Amino acid sequence: MKNYIEELSWRGMIHDSMPGVEQHLIEEMRSAYIGFDPTADSLHIGNLVPIMLLAHFQRCGHKPVALVGGATGMIGDPSGKNTERNLLDEKTLRHNQSAVQQQLAHFLDFDSGNPNAAEMVNNYDWMKDFTFLDFIRDVGKHISVNYMMAKDSVKNRIKPGSDEGAAGSDGMSFTEFTYQLVQGYDFLHLFKHKNCTLQMGGSDQWGNITTGTELVRRIDQGKAYAITCPLITKSDGSKFGKSEGGNVWLDPARTSPYKFYQYWLNSSDEDSERYIRIFTFLGHSEIEALVAEHREQPHLRVLQKRLASEVTQIVHSTAELEKAVAASTILFGNATADDLRQLDEQTFLDVFEGVTQSEVSRALFDQGMDIVAALATETGFLKSNSEARRALKENSISVNKSKVDETCKLTASDLINEKFVLLQRGKKNYFVLRVT
């Protein structure tokens, strides 16, 4: 068994930990859990740090438990939130749980049958039949209101003079106020039934997690532990895990592997040095060598390329990584028409996002579309027919990355994904024809 705390420490993945946790984990195989929000049918890269906590935990010989918060998802965690969330029905939560498990399986071994094989649980399964009266009698009486009010997640939401009952006001509903008790009970339940002695999460979860350790101590006279990881930020102050289009998701239907790869490839030098420790399984010596190589020749972007490759391969697959790398060379490399044809429709649109498009009739392609018309009359890519002819004579026009002259006619055989043609003037001036 590897020393889990040492592994997290050199990777910069520990924010807070309870005294004695390192010795506790050295003694024998332990079980730990992390809760995941089931309000979407995909996790996003903001979830990757807790996922990596569980993955390293398993690789160090321990047993990870992934908890999907079907019950807590019906309440809404107030930590770091200014307003309450919309609540989801059970059918939606069950669907989301299944999708989340499929994504976690890229990082965790659920199926080997080994003693430390990962498990997934849903707290709705033990909360659904727990009556309100039973809960406040058996759980609520053990934690004082003063203790709950002292938590940052509560203090930050309750402001003097606010009318908590008014629609849209500041403050916190009783529903959210009880969240820490429900999450705390999860820890108690898993302590009793799964021998879970450790809960982990982001640093904003410290208050909720320690409520759980208190319940274990007060109700079961047991000893439970907590570890939190830092909340990831970007060096330029912008929010980690966000792109111009919103969240960067693990589901390829929401964020294509190409865009996913590009997000990591565009990391700053400073960020990539931190990220490669946190988001990959590369060892200490290999990472130190990569960092040293990058600092000597930062223009080669060695760290960013390795980071993007490692994370994309884990989340998607080797095949999707290869496609993303190939797609990344199309704008600035020596790509060919065959390279373009390898792109699926979504990746094609992602690669040429922001490039001006014009719709043309399929009938024009059926009869053979004159290249001058394609460049000017029908699209406005170039200002006039004379400018189009001049560019063609200068040999500066390409169709699907192949040079053409004035005799070229576009036909259905030129269509990529049966609907696109890529026009190009020079090296960087692109235009997309979309056939309708």
C-alpha positions in Angstrom: 0.0 0.0 0.0 1.3 3.5 -0.9 1.1 6.3 1.5 -2.0 8.2 0.3 -1.3 11.4 2.2 2.2 11.6 0.8 0.8 11.1 -2.7 -1.7 13.9 -2.3 0.8 16.2 -0.6 3.3 16.3 -3.4 0.5 16.8 -5.9 -0.8 19.8 -4.0 -4.2 18.1 -3.4 -4.7 18.6 0.3 -6.3 21.7 1.8 -7.4 20.5 5.2 -7.1 17.1 7.0 -8.0 15.9 10.4 -5.2 14.9 12.8 -4.4 11.2 12.7 -5.7 10.5 9.2 -2.3 9.5 7.8 -1.7 6.9 10.5 -5.3 5.7 10.1 -4.7 5.0 6.4 -1.3 3.4 6.9 -2.7 0.7 9.3 -4.9 -1.2 6.8 -7.2 -0.9 3.8 -9.8 1.8 4.6 -13.0 3.0 2.8 -13.6 6.6 2.0 -16.4 8.3 0.1 -17.1 11.5 -1.8 -20.5 12.8 -2.8 -21.3 13.9 -6.3 -24.1 16.2 -7.3 -26.6 14.4 -9.6 -28.3 17.5 -11.0 -27.0 16.8 -14.5 -26.4 13.7 -16.5 -22.8 14.5 -16.9 -19.9 15.5 -14.6 -17.7 18.4 -15.6 -14.0 19.1 -15.2 -14.8 20.9 -11.9 -15.6 17.4 -10.6 -12.2 16.0 -11.7 -10.3 16.9 -8.4 -12.6 14.8 -6.2 -12.7 12.1 -8.8 -8.9 12.0 -8.7 -9.0 11.9 -4.9 -10.9 8.7 -5.2 -8.8 7.3 -8.0 -5.5 7.8 -6.1 -7.2 6.4 -3.0 -7.9 3.2 -4.9 -4.4 3.1 -6.4 -3.0 3.4 -2.9 -4.8 0.2 -2.0 -7.9 1.6 -0.4 -11.6 1.2 -1.2 -13.4 4.2 -2.8 -17.2 4.8 -2.5 -18.8 7.2 -4.8 -22.0 8.6 -3.4 -24.6 10.1 -5.8 -26.8 12.5 -3.8 -30.3 11.5 -4.9 -31.7 12.7 -1.6 -29.4 15.7 -1.0 -29.9 16.6 -4.7 -33.6 17.1 -3.9 -32.5 19.7 -1.3 -29.6 21.5 -2.8 -26.2 22.1 -1.1 -26.0 25.8 0.0 -22.2 25.7 0.1 -20.9 28.5 -2.2 -24.4 29.3 -3.4 -26.3 32.6 -3.2 -29.7 31.2 -4.2 -31.6 27.9 -4.0 -31.6 25.5 -6.9 -34.4 23.9 -8.8 -35.2 20.5 -7.3 -35.2 17.3 -9.5 -37.6 14.4 -9.5 -36.6 10.8 -8.8 -36.7 9.6 -12.4 -34.3 12.3 -13.5 -32.0 11.7 -10.5 -31.8 7.9 -11.3 -31.0 8.6 -15.0 -28.3 11.1 -13.9 -26.8 8.5 -11.4 -26.4 5.9 -14.2 -24.7 8.4 -16.5 -22.4 9.6 -13.7 -21.3 6.0 -12.9 -20.4 5.4 -16.5 -18.1 8.4 -16.4 -16.5 7.5 -13.0 -15.7 4.0 -14.5 -13.0 5.7 -16.6 -11.2 6.4 -13.4 -12.3 3.8 -10.9 -12.4 0.0 -10.9 -15.9 -1.1 -10.1 -15.9 -4.6 -11.5 -12.6 -6.4 -10.7 -13.9 -8.2 -7.6 -10.9 -7.0 -5.7 -11.4 -6.1 -2.0 -10.8 -2.5 -2.9 -13.2 -2.4 -5.9 -15.1 0.8 -6.0 -18.8 1.0 -5.1 -21.5 3.5 -6.0 -24.3 4.3 -3.6 -27.3 6.7 -3.7 -28.3 8.3 -0.4 -31.9 8.4 -1.6 -31.9 4.6 -1.0 -31.6 5.0 2.8 -33.3 8.4 3.1 -36.5 7.7 1.2 -38.2 5.8 4.0 -36.7 7.9 6.8 -39.7 9.8 8.2 -39.3 13.4 9.2 -40.2 12.7 12.8 -37.7 9.8 13.0 -35.0 12.0 11.5 -35.4 14.9 13.9 -35.6 12.5 16.8 -32.7 10.2 15.9 -30.4 12.6 14.2 -31.5 16.2 14.7 -31.3 16.1 18.6 -27.6 15.3 18.5 -26.5 18.6 16.7 -27.4 22.0 18.2 -28.6 24.9 16.2 -25.7 26.9 17.4 -23.3 24.3 15.9 -25.1 24.5 12.6 -25.3 28.3 12.5 -21.5 28.5 13.0 -20.9 26.8 9.6 -19.7 29.1 6.8 -22.3 27.7 4.4 -25.0 29.0 6.8 -23.3 32.3 8.0 -22.7 33.4 4.4 -26.4 33.1 3.5 -28.0 34.6 6.6 -27.8 38.3 6.7 -29.1 40.5 9.5 -32.4 42.2 8.5 -33.2 40.0 5.5 -36.6 38.5 5.2 -36.0 34.9 4.7 -39.6 34.2 3.8 -39.8 36.7 1.0 -39.6 35.5 -2.5 -36.2 36.2 -4.0 -34.8 37.5 -0.8 -31.4 36.7 0.7 -31.3 34.2 3.5 -31.8 30.4 3.6 -34.8 28.2 3.7 -35.2 25.5 6.4 -34.7 23.0 3.6 -31.2 24.2 2.8 -30.5 24.8 6.5 -30.9 21.0 7.1 -28.6 20.0 4.3 -25.6 19.6 6.5 -27.6 17.2 8.8 -28.6 15.0 5.8 -25.1 14.9 4.5 -23.8 14.3 8.0 -26.2 11.3 8.3 -24.8 9.9 5.0 -21.4 9.7 6.7 -23.0 8.0 9.8 -24.9 5.5 7.5 -21.8 4.6 5.5 -19.7 4.4 8.7 -22.2 1.8 10.0 -22.9 -0.1 6.9 -19.8 0.2 4.7 -17.2 0.7 7.3 -16.4 4.1 5.7 -14.1 6.1 8.1 -13.2 8.9 5.8 -15.1 11.5 3.8 -13.4 13.8 1.3 -14.4 16.7 -0.9 -13.6 20.3 -1.9 -12.5 22.8 0.7 -16.0 24.4 0.7 -17.4 21.1 2.1 -15.3 21.1 5.3 -18.3 22.2 7.4 -20.7 19.6 6.0 -18.0 16.9 6.4 -17.2 17.7 9.9 -20.9 17.6 10.8 -20.7 14.0 9.7 -17.7 13.2 11.9 -19.6 14.7 14.8 -22.6 12.5 14.2 -20.4 9.5 14.0 -18.8 10.5 17.3 -22.0 11.4 19.1 -24.3 8.7 17.9 -22.0 5.7 17.3 -19.0 6.7 19.5 -16.8 6.1 16.5 -13.8 7.9 15.0 -14.2 9.3 11.5 -11.9 11.5 9.5 -12.0 14.3 6.9 -9.8 15.5 4.0 -10.5 18.4 1.7 -8.8 19.5 -1.4 -8.2 23.0 -2.7 -10.7 24.6 -5.0 -9.0 25.0 -8.3 -8.5 28.5 -9.7 -6.8 29.8 -12.8 -3.7 32.1 -12.5 -5.4 34.8 -14.5 -8.3 35.0 -12.1 -10.9 33.4 -14.5 -13.0 30.5 -13.4 -11.5 27.0 -13.8 -13.7 24.6 -15.8 -15.4 27.3 -17.8 -15.0 28.1 -21.5 -16.8 30.6 -23.6 -19.6 28.1 -24.1 -20.0 27.3 -20.4 -19.0 24.2 -18.5 -16.4 21.9 -19.9 -18.3 18.5 -19.6 -17.0 15.0 -19.5 -19.8 13.8 -21.8 -18.6 14.0 -25.4 -22.2 15.0 -26.5 -21.9 18.1 -24.4 -18.2 19.0 -24.9 -16.6 17.3 -27.9 -13.2 15.5 -27.3 -11.6 18.1 -29.5 -12.9 21.1 -27.4 -12.0 19.1 -24.3 -8.5 18.6 -25.5 -8.2 22.3 -26.5 -9.2 23.5 -23.1 -6.2 21.8 -21.5 -3.9 22.6 -24.4 -4.7 26.3 -23.8 -3.6 26.3 -20.1 -1.1 28.9 -19.1 2.5 27.8 -18.2 1.8 28.5 -14.5 -1.5 26.6 -14.5 -0.2 23.6 -16.5 2.6 23.0 -13.8 -0.2 22.6 -11.2 -2.7 20.8 -13.4 -0.3 18.1 -14.5 0.2 17.1 -10.9 -3.5 17.1 -10.0 -5.2 15.8 -13.1 -2.9 13.0 -14.3 -1.5 9.8 -12.9 2.1 10.6 -14.0 4.7 9.9 -11.3 6.7 12.5 -9.4 10.0 12.0 -11.3 8.3 12.1 -14.7 6.4 15.3 -13.9 9.6 17.0 -12.5 11.4 16.1 -15.8 8.5 17.5 -17.9 8.4 20.7 -15.8 12.2 21.1 -16.2 12.0 20.5 -20.0 9.1 23.0 -20.3 10.9 25.7 -18.4 13.9 25.4 -20.7 11.8 25.6 -23.9 8.4 27.0 -22.9 7.5 27.8 -26.6 7.3 24.1 -27.3 4.4 23.8 -24.7 5.6 20.4 -23.6 3.5 20.5 -20.4 0.3 21.6 -22.1 0.5 18.9 -24.8 1.2 16.1 -22.3 -1.5 17.4 -19.9 -4.1 17.6 -22.7 -3.1 14.2 -24.0 -3.3 12.5 -20.6 -6.6 13.9 -19.4 -8.3 13.4 -22.8 -7.2 9.8 -23.0 -8.5 9.0 -19.5 -11.8 10.8 -19.9 -12.5 9.7 -23.5 -10.2 7.2 -25.1 -7.0 6.8 -27.0 -8.9 6.8 -30.3 -10.7 10.1 -29.4 -7.4 11.6 -28.3 -5.8 10.8 -31.7 -8.8 12.4 -33.5 -8.5 15.5 -31.3 -4.8 15.8 -31.9 -5.3 15.4 -35.7 -8.1 18.0 -35.6 -5.8 20.4 -33.8 -3.4 20.4 -36.6 -5.9 21.3 -39.3 -6.0 25.0 -38.8 -2.3 25.5 -38.6 -0.7 22.3 -39.9 -0.2 20.7 -43.2 -3.6 19.0 -43.2 -5.2 17.4 -46.3 -8.7 16.8 -47.6 -8.5 13.3 -46.2 -7.8 14.8 -42.7 -10.9 16.9 -43.1 -13.0 14.0 -44.0 -12.0 12.2 -40.8 -13.8 14.8 -38.8 -17.3 14.1 -37.6 -19.8 17.0 -38.0 -19.5 18.3 -34.4 -15.7 18.3 -34.5 -15.7 20.0 -37.9 -17.9 22.8 -36.5 -15.8 23.0 -33.3 -12.5 23.3 -35.3 -14.0 26.1 -37.5 -16.0 27.8 -34.7 -16.1 31.5 -35.4 -15.3 31.1 -39.1 -17.8 32.9 -41.3 -20.4 30.6 -43.0 -22.7 30.9 -45.9 -25.6 28.7 -47.0 -25.8 27.6 -50.6 -28.4 25.4 -52.4 -27.6 21.7 -52.9 -28.9 22.2 -56.5 -25.8 24.3 -57.3 -23.6 21.3 -56.4 -25.6 18.9 -58.4 -24.9 20.9 -61.5 -21.4 21.8 -60.6 -20.8 25.1 -58.8 -18.3 27.5 -60.4 -15.4 28.3 -58.1 -15.7 32.0 -58.8 -19.4 32.0 -57.8 -18.5 30.0 -54.7 -15.9 32.6 -53.7 -17.8 35.7 -54.5 -21.3 35.9 -56.1 -23.0 33.2 -54.0 -21.2 33.7 -50.7 -19.5 37.0 -50.4 -16.3 35.4 -49.1 -14.4 37.6 -51.5 -15.7 41.0 -52.5 -16.1 40.5 -56.3 -15.6 38.1 -59.1 -12.5 40.0 -60.2 -10.9 39.6 -56.8 -11.8 35.9 -56.9 -10.2 35.5 -60.3 -7.1 37.4 -59.2 -6.7 35.2 -56.1 -7.1 32.1 -58.2 -4.4 33.2 -60.6 -2.1 33.9 -57.5 -2.7 30.3 -56.5 -3.9 31.4 -53.1 -7.3 29.6 -53.0 -7.8 26.1 -51.6 -10.9 23.9 -51.4 -10.8 21.5 -48.6 -7.0 22.1 -48.2 -6.2 21.4 -51.8 -5.1 24.2 -54.2 -7.5 25.0 -57.1 -7.6 27.1 -60.2 -10.3 28.9 -62.2 -11.4 25.7 -63.9 -12.6 24.1 -60.6 -16.2 23.3 -60.1 -17.6 22.1 -56.7 -19.7 19.0 -56.8 -21.3 16.7 -54.2 -18.0 14.7 -54.0 -16.4 17.8 -52.4 -18.8 17.8 -49.5 -17.5 17.0 -46.0 -20.1 15.1 -43.9 -22.3 15.7 -47.0 -22.9 19.3 -46.1 -19.7 21.4 -45.8 -17.0 22.8 -48.0 -14.0 24.6 -46.6 -12.7 27.5 -48.7 -9.4 29.1 -47.8 -7.4 32.1 -49.1 -3.8 32.1 -48.0 -2.9 30.4 -44.7 -5.4 31.8 -42.2 -8.4 33.2 -44.1 -11.1 30.5 -43.9 -14.7 30.3 -45.0 -17.3 27.5 -44.7 -20.0 26.7 -47.2 -22.9 24.9 -45.7 -25.1 23.1 -48.2 -28.9 23.1 -47.5 
